[in-house]
Every structure is written in structure tokens, then in C-alpha cells.
Amino acid sequence: TALFRSFIEDIFGIQLHDTANQIIQSVYENHDTVVKGCHESGKTYIGAAIMHWWLSCHANSIIVTTAPSEELVTNLIWRDYQDQYINCPYYDIYPCAPLQTSHTIGPKWYALGKSARKENAAYFQGFHSRGPVLYIIDEGSGVEPIFYDARYRFASKQDDRCLVLGNPYPAGTEFHRCFKGSDFNPITITAFDTPNVQAGKIVIPGMIEPWAVDKWRRDFGESSSFWTTRVLAEFFEQGESGLIPLSW
């Protein structure tokens, strides 16, 4: 995985931290990886960086991303993907620029995003690929089981990969079940695993800050569902009510 990490750091200038490296290692080694993270853990940004590596380093590869709505597809992983492309020191790394939710290198070599809405289910039946397929489910807690099952149809080869990203709320979802003895390699990113909180200062802008963790400890307490889900990145299984105060 050294070349994998070097590509992301050297070509795209992205600063990788320990948990980012853990996600990269898992995608490299495992067919299926599932990641739950605290608030602003940076998991989606790393997912976008993995997209660049996949499309750049795998000829005739396909990337399919999904999320609960078109808005989330556009504004989360694809916005990060665009940002990384625009800020890449090697601006001509691709023969053409990405569009809002797609990036085509060739007829059988492309990335695209599609929402996980039930009317789109037929769209996920299969993609014919000469190369490996990367399937990313973002905001996994809001995605129905049928879209998890789609990985068996078009990302089923040994060299294919499935990466699921999400926050640990609510409990009882398909995303939650991925952490309960499934084929997925599970990764959890707590606030205390992130570089800003570990350093006690802002190391990587945009990730959770030590100030927020201290404030939430005072406001909610360490036994609260808010602390459990937003800081410790664990599912709160004592009931789904009151996960986030109505005033939040």
C-alpha cells in the first residue's frame, strides 16, 4: 500500500493521518470495508481520494458512488472529489475534467454517482467492466438494503472493492448490521483518533476540533447518546429517540 498512499500524498498533496491510512490499507487488502466515524472525521474526503487513486491507477476501471439523495451524492463525496482535482498540483493528470457527478476517461473507464432512491434500483443491476469496480456507499445509515446487495451484482470479482461510509445513527439500519459479524472489515474513527484532537490544535482544517469535543462533554455529558454517536462513533442501541436534541 506504500505506492497507494504515496499517490494520494504526492500527486494530490493530501495529508494522510493514521485513520486515513487505516482506511486505505483496508480497501487495498479487503473486498468489503465499512467505516463509521465521529462528527467531521474526514472519512468522505478520504473516500474521494481513493476514487482518484482507483480511476488513475486501474485501466478500464469503473467507480459507482451512491448516497440517500442526489443532493448528498453531489455535495459530499463528489464535491470533495472536485476539490481534490482542482487543487491537484498535476492539473493535467486526466485527459478531461470531472463533471458534477461523473468523470469519463474512456467508454469503459469512468466514475459516476447515482442516488440510492428506490426508483433507481434497476440502475444498479450491473455494470459491464473490463477492469475492476469500486462501489462506494456514502451516508450508509440512510441507504436501503437493496443497494448494499447491489455489490453482489456488479462488484463481485476478486479485484473489485466496496467501501461503505457513514455515521453511527440510527441503530437498526443495514449500515449498523455491517458491524455485526458481516463480511465487511469494520473501522471506527472516534474523535480521539483524529489529528486535531490528538494534537490539541488545528492540524487539518475541516476536521473535528478539540474545542467541540470539550464543549460537547460539558453540554451533553459522556453518558449521553450524543457523545456516544458524535464523539465515540458508536451506535446508541438503547432506543432511537433523543439521539440529537430538537434544539440542535
Salt bridges, closest charged atoms under 4 A:
ASP32 OD1 - HIS31 ND1 2.93
ASP32 OD1 - ARG151 NE 3.82
GLU40 OE1 - HIS39 NE2 3.78
GLU119 OE2 - ARG117 NH2 2.85
ASP160 OD2 - LYS157 NZ 3.37
GLU174 OE1 - ARG177 NE 3.07
ASP214 OD1 - ARG217 NH1 3.25
ASP219 OD2 - LYS215 NZ 2.53
GLU222 OE2 - ARG217 NE 2.71
GLU234 OE1 - LYS36 NZ 3.13
GLU237 OE1 - HIS176 NE2 3.80
GLU237 OE1 - LYS180 NZ 3.64
